[in-house]
Amino acid sequence: MGTEERKIKGAVFDLDHTLFDRYATLAEIAPLLAEKFGFREGMSISDVTREFIYADKNYVHLGWPTVFSHLRLSVGFREDVQFEDYRSFLLEQFMTHAIKFDFSIPMLRQLRNDGYKLALITNGSGKVQRAKISMLGLGDEFDNILISNEFGHNKPDPEPFLYTAEVLGCLPNELIYVGDDPKNDVYGSRNAGYTPVWVMTTGVWVYPDIPKPEFCVRDVSEIPGVLKILNGDV
């Protein structure tokens, strides 16, 4: 099937929990977290790591303050540790720690070789997100990279999605958006006219009022198959 006949002409991706191994990254950071903020007597570094990943998996889509509140109770940080201490520490660590999925770049190159347009839309600080993109070797894999704090609008606002479609030379309904967050990624992209694909990194759907999308994948290695289905190539 030629590209001019395709229903879907491009794929746009989220970054965190989507294109790199967030949990392996957190496991690498966990000993530094324990050293920085302390932990309850009787807990081991393995216990701290387990709770750190559990909190992220179950509460990250509700916001970092919710993750922090769980960790204060479960890990037992020192009483003087405040949310801003935790937030600043994580942002600092995310600029030097990012563990890649081995399949992300081969998947992106396969899509590019198949003629698809590629883009990245991620919320967050430009400084932090660009550091991750560099560490992961993703900088040259996209036709466009949009970081919300640089752009001035955060997902789920439709503006980042609409702007990216315009830059790619596509209509929104000619693009899929691949991400893990039910609100920012699935709802946001669907509201802008994209076909959403949920990456089930956390496995936790925390917004019962947002319908799950038709396409749900375990990881982004499945995206070429999703595009084949959408474009009638199977």
LUMLUMFI-642063 format. One record per residue: x, y, z of N, C-alpha, C in turn; residue number from 1. Coordinates in steps of 0.2 Angstrom, whole numbers, always signed. Example, Ala and Ser with C-alpha at 12.3 -4.5 7.8 and 13.67 -1.06 7.14 Angstrom:
<atoms>
((+66, -28, +39), (+62, -22, +39), (+66, -16, +39), 1)
((+64, -11, +35), (+68, -5, +36), (+64, +0, +39), 2)
</atoms>
This chain:
<atoms>
((+4, -6, +0), (+0, +0, +0), (+4, +6, +0), 1)
((+3, +11, -5), (+7, +17, -5), (+6, +22, +0), 2)
((+10, +26, +2), (+9, +31, +7), (+3, +36, +6), 3)
((+2, +37, -1), (-4, +41, -3), (-10, +38, -1), 4)
((-11, +32, +0), (-17, +28, +1), (-18, +27, +8), 5)
((-13, +29, +12), (-14, +27, +20), (-19, +32, +23), 6)
((-22, +28, +28), (-26, +32, +32), (-22, +36, +37), 7)
((-17, +32, +40), (-12, +35, +45), (-6, +37, +41), 8)
((-3, +43, +42), (+3, +45, +39), (+9, +46, +43), 9)
((+7, +46, +50), (+13, +48, +54), (+11, +45, +61), 10)
((+16, +45, +65), (+16, +43, +72), (+19, +48, +77), 11)
((+16, +50, +82), (+18, +55, +87), (+19, +51, +94), 12)
((+24, +53, +97), (+25, +49, +103), (+26, +53, +109), 13)
((+24, +51, +115), (+26, +53, +122), (+33, +51, +123), 14)
((+36, +54, +128), (+43, +51, +130), (+43, +47, +136), 15)
((+41, +50, +142), (+41, +46, +148), (+36, +40, +149), 16)
((+39, +35, +151), (+35, +29, +152), (+33, +26, +145), 17)
((+36, +29, +140), (+34, +27, +133), (+40, +24, +129), 18)
((+45, +29, +128), (+51, +27, +124), (+57, +25, +128), 19)
((+57, +25, +135), (+62, +23, +138), (+60, +19, +145), 20)
((+65, +15, +147), (+63, +11, +153), (+63, +15, +160), 21)
((+57, +17, +161), (+56, +22, +167), (+58, +18, +173), 22)
((+56, +11, +174), (+56, +8, +180), (+64, +6, +181), 23)
((+67, +4, +176), (+74, +2, +177), (+78, +9, +179), 24)
((+76, +14, +176), (+79, +21, +178), (+78, +22, +185), 25)
((+71, +21, +187), (+70, +23, +194), (+74, +18, +199), 26)
((+75, +12, +197), (+79, +7, +201), (+86, +9, +202), 27)
((+88, +13, +197), (+95, +15, +197), (+96, +21, +201), 28)
((+90, +25, +202), (+90, +31, +206), (+88, +30, +213), 29)
((+85, +24, +214), (+82, +23, +221), (+88, +23, +227), 30)
((+94, +20, +226), (+99, +20, +231), (+101, +28, +233), 31)
((+101, +32, +228), (+103, +39, +229), (+97, +42, +232), 32)
((+91, +40, +231), (+85, +43, +235), (+85, +41, +242), 33)
((+87, +35, +243), (+87, +33, +250), (+93, +36, +254), 34)
((+99, +37, +251), (+104, +41, +254), (+103, +48, +255), 35)
((+99, +51, +251), (+97, +58, +251), (+92, +60, +257), 36)
((+87, +55, +257), (+81, +57, +261), (+80, +52, +267), 37)
((+84, +47, +267), (+83, +42, +273), (+78, +38, +272), 38)
((+77, +32, +276), (+72, +28, +276), (+71, +24, +282), 39)
((+65, +21, +283), (+63, +18, +290), (+68, +13, +292), 40)
((+69, +12, +298), (+73, +7, +301), (+70, +0, +299), 41)
((+74, -5, +297), (+71, -11, +295), (+70, -12, +288), 42)
((+70, -6, +284), (+69, -7, +277), (+76, -7, +274), 43)
((+77, -11, +268), (+83, -12, +264), (+82, -7, +258), 44)
((+88, -7, +254), (+88, -3, +248), (+83, -6, +243), 45)
((+83, -13, +243), (+78, -16, +239), (+71, -15, +241), 46)
((+69, -14, +247), (+63, -12, +249), (+61, -5, +247), 47)
((+66, +0, +247), (+65, +7, +245), (+64, +7, +237), 48)
((+68, +3, +234), (+67, +2, +226), (+60, +0, +225), 49)
((+58, -5, +228), (+51, -8, +227), (+46, -3, +228), 50)
((+46, +1, +233), (+41, +6, +235), (+41, +12, +230), 51)
((+47, +13, +228), (+48, +19, +223), (+45, +17, +217), 52)
((+46, +11, +214), (+43, +9, +208), (+35, +8, +209), 53)
((+33, +5, +214), (+26, +4, +216), (+22, +11, +216), 54)
((+25, +16, +219), (+22, +23, +220), (+22, +26, +213), 55)
((+27, +25, +209), (+27, +28, +202), (+21, +25, +198), 56)
((+21, +18, +198), (+17, +14, +194), (+10, +16, +195), 57)
((+8, +17, +202), (+1, +17, +204), (-1, +25, +204), 58)
((+3, +29, +205), (+1, +36, +207), (+4, +42, +202), 59)
((+8, +40, +198), (+12, +45, +194), (+7, +49, +190), 60)
((+1, +46, +187), (-4, +50, +183), (-8, +54, +187), 61)
((-8, +53, +194), (-11, +58, +198), (-7, +64, +200), 62)
((+0, +64, +198), (+4, +69, +200), (+10, +67, +205), 63)
((+15, +70, +204), (+21, +69, +209), (+19, +70, +216), 64)
((+15, +75, +218), (+14, +76, +225), (+10, +69, +228), 65)
((+6, +66, +224), (+3, +60, +226), (+8, +54, +227), 66)
((+13, +54, +223), (+19, +49, +223), (+23, +50, +229), 67)
((+24, +57, +231), (+28, +59, +236), (+24, +57, +243), 68)
((+18, +58, +243), (+14, +57, +249), (+14, +49, +251), 69)
((+14, +45, +246), (+14, +38, +247), (+21, +36, +250), 70)
((+26, +39, +247), (+33, +37, +249), (+35, +39, +256), 71)
((+32, +45, +258), (+33, +48, +265), (+31, +42, +270), 72)
((+25, +39, +268), (+22, +35, +273), (+25, +28, +272), 73)
((+27, +26, +266), (+29, +19, +265), (+37, +18, +266), 74)
((+41, +23, +264), (+48, +23, +265), (+50, +26, +271), 75)
((+47, +31, +274), (+49, +34, +280), (+54, +39, +279), 76)
((+54, +44, +274), (+59, +49, +274), (+59, +53, +280), 77)
((+65, +56, +281), (+66, +61, +287), (+60, +66, +287), 78)
((+58, +68, +293), (+52, +72, +294), (+53, +79, +291), 79)
((+59, +81, +290), (+61, +88, +287), (+60, +88, +279), 80)
((+60, +82, +276), (+59, +82, +269), (+53, +84, +266), 81)
((+53, +89, +262), (+47, +92, +259), (+46, +90, +251), 82)
((+40, +91, +249), (+39, +89, +242), (+44, +93, +237), 83)
((+46, +99, +238), (+50, +102, +234), (+57, +100, +234), 84)
((+59, +97, +240), (+66, +94, +240), (+66, +87, +236), 85)
((+60, +84, +236), (+60, +77, +232), (+59, +79, +225), 86)
((+55, +84, +223), (+55, +86, +216), (+61, +88, +213), 87)
((+65, +93, +216), (+71, +95, +214), (+76, +89, +213), 88)
((+76, +85, +218), (+81, +79, +217), (+79, +75, +211), 89)
((+73, +73, +210), (+71, +69, +204), (+73, +73, +198), 90)
((+71, +79, +197), (+73, +83, +191), (+81, +83, +190), 91)
((+84, +83, +195), (+92, +83, +194), (+94, +76, +192), 92)
((+91, +71, +195), (+93, +64, +193), (+91, +62, +186), 93)
((+85, +65, +184), (+82, +63, +177), (+87, +66, +172), 94)
((+91, +71, +174), (+96, +74, +169), (+102, +70, +168), 95)
((+103, +65, +172), (+109, +60, +172), (+107, +53, +171), 96)
((+101, +51, +172), (+99, +44, +172), (+93, +43, +167), 97)
((+94, +39, +162), (+89, +37, +158), (+91, +30, +154), 98)
((+87, +25, +156), (+89, +18, +153), (+84, +17, +147), 99)
((+87, +15, +141), (+83, +15, +135), (+80, +8, +135), 100)
((+75, +7, +131), (+72, +1, +129), (+76, -1, +122), 101)
((+79, -7, +122), (+82, -8, +116), (+78, -8, +109), 102)
((+72, -8, +110), (+68, -9, +104), (+65, -2, +102), 103)
((+66, +3, +105), (+63, +10, +103), (+66, +13, +97), 104)
((+72, +13, +97), (+75, +16, +91), (+74, +12, +84), 105)
((+75, +5, +85), (+74, +1, +79), (+67, +2, +77), 106)
((+62, +2, +81), (+55, +3, +80), (+54, +10, +76), 107)
((+57, +15, +78), (+56, +22, +75), (+59, +22, +68), 108)
((+65, +18, +67), (+68, +18, +61), (+64, +14, +56), 109)
((+61, +9, +58), (+57, +5, +54), (+51, +9, +52), 110)
((+48, +13, +56), (+43, +17, +54), (+45, +22, +49), 111)
((+51, +25, +50), (+53, +30, +45), (+55, +27, +38), 112)
((+58, +21, +39), (+59, +17, +32), (+53, +15, +29), 113)
((+47, +15, +32), (+41, +13, +29), (+37, +20, +27), 114)
((+40, +25, +28), (+38, +31, +25), (+33, +36, +30), 115)
((+33, +34, +36), (+29, +37, +41), (+33, +44, +44), 116)
((+29, +49, +45), (+31, +55, +48), (+32, +53, +56), 117)
((+37, +56, +59), (+38, +55, +66), (+39, +61, +70), 118)
((+36, +61, +76), (+36, +67, +80), (+36, +65, +88), 119)
((+38, +69, +92), (+38, +68, +99), (+35, +74, +102), 120)
((+30, +73, +107), (+27, +78, +111), (+28, +76, +118), 121)
((+31, +80, +122), (+32, +78, +129), (+31, +84, +134), 122)
((+27, +83, +139), (+27, +89, +144), (+33, +89, +148), 123)
((+34, +95, +152), (+40, +95, +156), (+45, +101, +154), 124)
((+50, +101, +158), (+55, +106, +157), (+60, +105, +151), 125)
((+61, +110, +147), (+65, +109, +141), (+72, +106, +143), 126)
((+75, +109, +148), (+82, +107, +150), (+82, +99, +152), 127)
((+77, +97, +156), (+77, +90, +158), (+75, +86, +153), 128)
((+70, +87, +149), (+68, +83, +144), (+73, +82, +138), 129)
((+76, +88, +136), (+81, +87, +131), (+87, +83, +133), 130)
((+89, +83, +140), (+94, +79, +143), (+92, +72, +142), 131)
((+86, +70, +143), (+84, +63, +142), (+85, +61, +135), 132)
((+82, +65, +131), (+82, +64, +124), (+89, +63, +121), 133)
((+94, +67, +124), (+101, +66, +122), (+104, +59, +124), 134)
((+103, +58, +131), (+105, +52, +134), (+102, +45, +130), 135)
((+96, +46, +128), (+93, +40, +125), (+95, +40, +117), 136)
((+98, +45, +115), (+100, +44, +107), (+94, +45, +103), 137)
((+89, +49, +105), (+83, +50, +101), (+83, +57, +97), 138)
((+88, +61, +98), (+87, +67, +95), (+86, +68, +88), 139)
((+89, +63, +84), (+89, +63, +77), (+83, +59, +74), 140)
((+79, +56, +78), (+74, +51, +76), (+68, +54, +74), 141)
((+67, +60, +75), (+60, +63, +74), (+60, +69, +69), 142)
((+55, +70, +65), (+54, +76, +61), (+53, +82, +65), 143)
((+50, +81, +71), (+49, +87, +75), (+48, +85, +83), 144)
((+51, +89, +87), (+51, +87, +94), (+48, +94, +98), 145)
((+43, +93, +101), (+39, +98, +105), (+39, +97, +112), 146)
((+42, +101, +116), (+42, +101, +123), (+38, +106, +126), 147)
((+33, +104, +130), (+28, +109, +132), (+30, +116, +135), 148)
((+35, +115, +140), (+37, +122, +143), (+40, +126, +138), 149)
((+43, +124, +133), (+46, +128, +127), (+40, +131, +123), 150)
((+35, +127, +122), (+30, +128, +117), (+25, +133, +121), 151)
((+24, +132, +127), (+19, +137, +131), (+12, +134, +132), 152)
((+11, +127, +130), (+5, +124, +131), (+7, +117, +133), 153)
((+3, +114, +138), (+4, +107, +140), (-1, +103, +138), 154)
((+1, +96, +136), (-4, +91, +136), (-8, +91, +142), 155)
((-15, +90, +142), (-19, +88, +136), (-22, +94, +132), 156)
((-20, +100, +133), (-22, +105, +128), (-21, +103, +121), 157)
((-26, +104, +117), (-25, +102, +110), (-20, +106, +106), 158)
((-17, +111, +108), (-13, +115, +104), (-6, +112, +102), 159)
((-3, +108, +107), (+3, +104, +105), (+2, +99, +99), 160)
((-4, +96, +100), (-6, +91, +95), (-7, +94, +88), 161)
((-11, +99, +88), (-13, +103, +82), (-7, +106, +79), 162)
((-2, +109, +83), (+4, +112, +80), (+8, +107, +77), 163)
((+9, +101, +80), (+13, +95, +77), (+10, +93, +71), 164)
((+4, +92, +70), (+1, +90, +64), (+2, +94, +59), 165)
((+2, +101, +60), (+3, +106, +55), (+11, +106, +53), 166)
((+15, +105, +57), (+22, +104, +56), (+24, +98, +51), 167)
((+20, +93, +53), (+21, +86, +49), (+18, +87, +42), 168)
((+14, +92, +41), (+10, +92, +35), (+4, +87, +34), 169)
((+2, +85, +40), (-4, +80, +41), (-10, +83, +44), 170)
((-16, +80, +43), (-22, +82, +47), (-21, +78, +53), 171)
((-24, +80, +58), (-24, +76, +65), (-26, +69, +64), 172)
((-32, +68, +60), (-34, +61, +59), (-30, +57, +55), 173)
((-24, +59, +52), (-19, +55, +49), (-14, +53, +53), 174)
((-14, +55, +60), (-9, +53, +65), (-11, +49, +70), 175)
((-7, +45, +73), (-8, +41, +79), (-4, +45, +85), 176)
((-6, +45, +91), (-2, +47, +96), (-1, +41, +101), 177)
((+5, +40, +103), (+7, +34, +107), (+9, +37, +114), 178)
((+6, +35, +119), (+8, +37, +126), (+4, +33, +131), 179)
((+7, +35, +138), (+5, +30, +143), (-1, +34, +148), 180)
((-1, +40, +147), (-6, +44, +152), (-13, +45, +149), 181)
((-18, +42, +153), (-25, +42, +151), (-27, +49, +149), 182)
((-25, +54, +153), (-28, +61, +152), (-24, +65, +147), 183)
((-17, +65, +148), (-13, +69, +144), (-12, +66, +137), 184)
((-12, +60, +137), (-10, +57, +130), (-16, +54, +127), 185)
((-20, +50, +130), (-26, +47, +126), (-31, +52, +125), 186)
((-34, +55, +131), (-39, +60, +130), (-37, +66, +126), 187)
((-30, +69, +128), (-28, +75, +124), (-27, +74, +117), 188)
((-24, +68, +114), (-24, +67, +107), (-30, +66, +104), 189)
((-35, +62, +107), (-41, +60, +104), (-45, +67, +103), 190)
((-45, +71, +108), (-48, +77, +108), (-46, +82, +102), 191)
((-40, +81, +100), (-37, +85, +95), (-38, +81, +88), 192)
((-41, +75, +88), (-42, +72, +82), (-38, +66, +80), 193)
((-33, +65, +84), (-28, +59, +83), (-32, +53, +84), 194)
((-29, +47, +82), (-30, +40, +85), (-26, +39, +90), 195)
((-28, +38, +97), (-24, +37, +102), (-22, +30, +103), 196)
((-16, +28, +105), (-14, +22, +107), (-11, +22, +114), 197)
((-14, +18, +118), (-11, +18, +125), (-6, +13, +126), 198)
((+0, +15, +129), (+5, +11, +131), (+4, +9, +138), 199)
((+3, +2, +140), (+1, +0, +146), (+7, -1, +151), 200)
((+11, +4, +151), (+17, +4, +156), (+15, +3, +163), 201)
((+11, +7, +165), (+9, +6, +172), (+3, +1, +173), 202)
((-1, +0, +168), (-6, -5, +168), (-12, -2, +173), 203)
((-11, +4, +175), (-16, +7, +179), (-20, +13, +175), 204)
((-27, +12, +175), (-31, +17, +172), (-35, +21, +177), 205)
((-32, +27, +178), (-35, +30, +184), (-40, +35, +183), 206)
((-43, +35, +177), (-48, +40, +175), (-54, +36, +172), 207)
((-58, +34, +176), (-64, +30, +174), (-69, +34, +169), 208)
((-68, +40, +169), (-73, +44, +165), (-70, +45, +158), 209)
((-64, +43, +157), (-60, +43, +150), (-61, +36, +147), 210)
((-64, +35, +141), (-64, +29, +138), (-57, +27, +136), 211)
((-56, +20, +137), (-50, +17, +135), (-50, +17, +127), 212)
((-44, +18, +124), (-44, +18, +117), (-45, +11, +114), 213)
((-46, +11, +107), (-47, +4, +104), (-40, +0, +104), 214)
((-34, +4, +103), (-28, +1, +103), (-24, +2, +110), 215)
((-22, -4, +113), (-18, -4, +119), (-12, -8, +118), 216)
((-6, -6, +119), (+0, -10, +118), (+4, -11, +124), 217)
((+8, -16, +125), (+12, -17, +131), (+18, -13, +130), 218)
((+21, -12, +124), (+26, -7, +123), (+26, -5, +116), 219)
((+31, +0, +114), (+31, +3, +108), (+33, -2, +102), 220)
((+36, -8, +104), (+38, -12, +99), (+32, -15, +95), 221)
((+26, -14, +97), (+20, -16, +94), (+17, -11, +89), 222)
((+20, -5, +89), (+17, +0, +85), (+17, -1, +77), 223)
((+22, -4, +75), (+21, -6, +67), (+15, -10, +66), 224)
((+14, -15, +70), (+8, -19, +69), (+2, -15, +70), 225)
((+1, -10, +74), (-5, -6, +75), (-6, -2, +69), 226)
((-1, +0, +66), (-1, +4, +60), (-3, +0, +54), 227)
((-1, -6, +54), (-3, -11, +48), (-11, -12, +49), 228)
((-13, -13, +55), (-20, -14, +56), (-24, -8, +53), 229)
((-22, -2, +56), (-26, +4, +54), (-26, +6, +47), 230)
((-20, +4, +43), (-20, +5, +36), (-22, -1, +32), 231)
((-25, -6, +35), (-27, -11, +31), (-22, -16, +28), 232)
((-16, -16, +31), (-10, -20, +28), (-10, -27, +30), 233)
((-15, -29, +34), (-15, -36, +37), (-22, -39, +35), 234)
</atoms>
